[in-house]
Structure formats: C-alpha cells, structure tokens
Amino acid sequence: DAGTLKRIDYSYLKSNPTHVKIATGDYSGDVSSITFTDCFTSTYDIYKVYFYNIGMETDNSHLKFELLDSGGSSLGNFQTTATNRYIQTTGGGGNHESYFAEDASYLEISNNDMFTTTTELSHLEMTIFSPYASVHTSIMYTFNLRADNGYYYQVDGMSNLRSTTSARSIKFSNTSGVDFDSYKTVIYGISRA
C-alpha cells in the first residue's frame, strides 16, 4: 500500500559498514605540517577526510593540501575552482566571490587567512575520488573558515589533479609554514559492499 511504512533492516550495515576508518590524528604539539602515510590503497575508490577543530599559532596563512606519491613527493598540477560565501563575525554584513587556480603545485583550500583563536575554529570536509588509481584524481570539499579578517567563510570547491600518478599519502600544511595550534583528523575509505 502507498501509505504503509516498511521496516528497514539495518543489521547488514552494522556488520558491513560502508565507511571504514583508515586513520585518525589529533594535535599533540606544535607542528607546521601533518602527513598521513599510505592511507590510500587499491581497496577503496572513494575516501572521506575530515580535518577539523583547526587553529593556528599565528595569522596570515592559508590551508594547504597535498597528495604524495609512493616516494613521498608531492603531486602537483591541481586545477581548482571554489566559491566563497561570507558574513562578518559581528554586524552581519556579507557577500560572495569566486576564485580559481590552475597548474598549482598544491591545493590551496581557501584564498583567505586562518585565524588564531581557541574558540572559533575552522573545519574541512573532503571527498577524494580514485587517488590510488592511475587516473586524474578529483576532490570536492567544503571548508568552514574563521578568517583573520573578521569574517566567517563557507568555501565550496572542487579540484582535479592533472597527473595520473598514484597517490599514497596526504599532507596538510599552510602557506606560511607556521605551526598549527589545534586540529583533529579522521579518514575513511568508502566501500560499495
């Protein structure tokens, strides 16, 4: 019947999760970069990355993301486009803008500076498609940024890596080489089973 609700059996999902935890990482001291080595394998085609509760030691730095090959070298040539929607932290004024980068040696998550604060942190969610396969890796992301200019940003972006080299690892850092003051990370492989 059209009006009859059927009970869904979720026991299969409990015994066969689609999100399999690959790696975690928490802030334990001042570092300017965080690398997750060999987090990509042929087991999964899709990965979810959550890099959150991000705080910086000093202002004036943009968040960087890199894919690394089996030797730990950075895979460059990112083609990226993103839109920013933003609102003032006080006063409520806001607007939107777009930006793009081509042939970049890393993925710059936002073209705005992160802020030094312990109570207004930034949060990144990424979906990475086929990083291990020998195809052009695609990335979609959303970044909730507390910037150092008095605005909150929601950055929605996509990037394609114009290289078919297999990626094995990921690295987070920033454009100024300053230390992170806080962060948490969890990475999942997505199973279709």
C-alpha positions as CSV (number, residue, x, y, z in Angstrom):
1,D,0.0,0.0,0.0
2,A,1.1,3.5,-0.7
3,G,0.5,4.6,2.9
4,T,2.2,1.6,4.5
5,L,5.7,2.1,6.0
6,K,8.0,-0.9,5.9
7,R,10.6,-1.5,8.5
8,I,14.2,-1.3,7.1
9,D,16.7,-3.9,8.3
10,Y,19.9,-2.0,9.2
11,S,21.7,-5.1,10.7
12,Y,23.5,-5.6,7.4
13,L,25.0,-2.1,7.6
14,K,26.1,-2.6,11.2
15,S,28.0,-5.8,10.2
16,N,29.2,-4.4,6.8
17,P,29.9,-0.7,7.3
18,T,30.3,1.4,4.2
19,H,32.7,3.9,5.9
20,V,35.8,2.1,7.1
21,K,38.2,4.1,9.3
22,I,41.6,4.3,7.8
23,A,43.4,6.8,10.0
24,T,43.0,9.4,12.8
25,G,45.2,12.1,14.1
26,D,44.9,14.6,17.0
27,Y,47.0,17.7,17.9
28,S,49.7,16.8,20.4
29,G,52.2,19.6,19.9
30,D,53.3,22.4,17.6
31,V,53.8,21.2,14.1
32,S,53.6,23.1,10.7
33,S,52.5,20.0,8.7
34,I,50.6,16.7,9.2
35,T,51.2,13.7,6.9
36,F,49.1,10.5,6.7
37,T,51.4,8.0,5.1
38,D,50.0,5.2,2.9
39,C,46.3,6.0,3.7
40,F,45.3,5.2,0.0
41,T,45.2,1.6,-1.3
42,S,43.5,-0.3,-4.1
43,T,40.8,-1.4,-1.6
44,Y,38.8,1.9,-1.9
45,D,38.0,4.2,-4.8
46,I,36.4,6.9,-2.6
47,Y,37.8,8.5,0.6
48,K,36.2,10.9,3.1
49,V,38.6,13.2,5.0
50,Y,37.6,15.3,8.0
51,F,40.2,17.8,9.2
52,Y,38.6,19.9,11.9
53,N,39.0,22.0,15.0
54,I,41.8,23.7,13.2
55,G,43.5,26.6,14.9
56,M,46.7,28.4,14.1
57,E,49.6,29.8,16.1
58,T,49.7,33.0,14.1
59,D,47.5,34.7,11.4
60,N,48.3,35.2,7.7
61,S,48.4,31.6,6.5
62,H,46.2,29.7,4.0
63,L,45.4,26.0,4.5
64,K,47.3,23.7,2.0
65,F,46.5,20.1,1.0
66,E,48.9,17.9,-0.9
67,L,48.7,14.4,-2.4
68,L,52.0,12.4,-2.2
69,D,53.3,9.6,-4.3
70,S,54.9,6.3,-3.1
71,G,58.2,8.1,-2.6
72,G,56.6,10.9,-0.5
73,S,57.0,13.5,-3.3
74,S,54.2,16.0,-3.8
75,L,52.0,15.5,-6.9
76,G,51.4,18.9,-8.4
77,N,49.3,20.4,-11.2
78,F,46.0,21.0,-9.4
79,Q,43.2,22.7,-11.3
80,T,40.8,24.3,-8.7
81,T,37.7,26.4,-8.6
82,A,35.8,27.5,-5.5
83,T,33.1,29.9,-4.3
84,N,33.2,31.8,-1.0
85,R,30.1,32.9,0.9
86,Y,31.0,35.0,3.9
87,I,29.5,37.0,6.7
88,Q,31.0,39.3,9.3
89,T,31.6,37.9,12.8
90,T,29.8,41.0,14.1
91,G,27.5,43.2,12.3
92,G,26.2,40.6,9.9
93,G,27.3,42.1,6.5
94,G,28.4,39.6,3.9
95,N,28.7,38.7,0.3
96,H,30.2,36.0,-2.1
97,E,33.0,35.6,-4.5
98,S,34.7,33.0,-6.7
99,Y,38.3,32.1,-7.4
100,F,40.3,29.6,-9.3
101,A,43.9,28.3,-9.6
102,E,45.5,26.4,-12.4
103,D,48.6,24.3,-12.6
104,A,49.1,24.8,-8.8
105,S,51.7,22.6,-7.0
106,Y,49.2,22.1,-4.2
107,L,45.5,22.5,-3.4
108,E,45.0,25.8,-1.6
109,I,41.8,25.2,0.3
110,S,40.9,28.9,0.6
111,N,42.5,32.2,-0.6
112,N,41.8,33.7,2.9
113,D,43.9,33.6,6.0
114,M,43.1,31.3,9.0
115,F,42.6,33.0,12.4
116,T,44.4,32.5,15.7
117,T,41.7,31.7,18.2
118,T,40.9,28.8,20.5
119,T,37.1,29.3,20.4
120,E,36.3,29.9,16.7
121,L,37.9,27.0,14.9
122,S,37.8,26.0,11.2
123,H,36.6,22.7,9.8
124,L,37.2,20.9,6.5
125,E,35.3,18.0,4.8
126,M,36.7,16.4,1.7
127,T,35.7,13.7,-0.7
128,I,38.6,12.2,-2.8
129,F,37.8,10.1,-5.8
130,S,40.3,7.5,-7.2
131,P,43.5,8.7,-5.6
132,Y,45.3,5.3,-5.8
133,A,44.2,4.5,-9.4
134,S,46.3,5.8,-12.3
135,V,43.6,8.3,-13.3
136,H,43.1,12.1,-12.7
137,T,42.1,12.3,-9.0
138,S,39.1,14.5,-8.3
139,I,38.4,16.3,-5.0
140,M,35.3,18.0,-3.7
141,Y,35.4,20.0,-0.4
142,T,33.6,22.3,2.0
143,F,35.6,24.5,4.3
144,N,34.1,26.4,7.2
145,L,36.7,29.0,7.8
146,R,37.1,31.5,10.6
147,A,39.3,34.0,8.8
148,D,41.6,36.6,10.4
149,N,39.8,39.5,8.6
150,G,36.6,39.4,10.8
151,Y,34.6,37.1,8.6
152,Y,33.2,33.5,8.6
153,Y,33.6,31.8,5.2
154,Q,31.9,28.8,3.7
155,V,34.1,27.7,0.8
156,D,32.8,25.1,-1.6
157,G,35.4,23.9,-4.1
158,M,36.5,21.2,-6.5
159,S,39.9,20.3,-7.8
160,N,41.3,17.9,-10.4
161,L,44.8,16.7,-10.2
162,R,46.3,16.9,-13.8
163,S,48.5,13.9,-13.1
164,T,47.8,10.1,-13.4
165,T,50.4,9.2,-10.8
166,S,49.0,7.0,-8.0
167,A,48.7,8.9,-4.7
168,R,49.5,7.1,-1.5
169,S,49.5,9.7,1.2
170,I,48.1,13.2,2.1
171,K,49.7,16.2,3.8
172,F,48.1,19.2,5.5
173,S,50.2,22.4,6.0
174,N,49.9,26.1,5.3
175,T,51.3,28.7,3.0
176,S,53.4,30.5,5.8
177,G,54.9,27.4,7.4
178,V,53.6,28.4,10.8
179,D,52.5,25.9,13.5
180,F,49.0,24.5,14.0
181,D,47.6,25.3,17.4
182,S,44.9,22.6,17.2
183,Y,43.4,20.0,14.8
184,K,41.7,16.6,14.7
185,T,41.5,14.3,11.7
186,V,39.7,11.2,10.6
187,I,39.9,9.4,7.2
188,Y,37.5,6.9,5.9
189,G,37.6,4.5,2.9
190,I,34.2,4.2,1.3
191,S,33.0,0.6,0.4
192,R,30.3,-0.1,-2.1
193,A,29.6,-3.5,-0.4
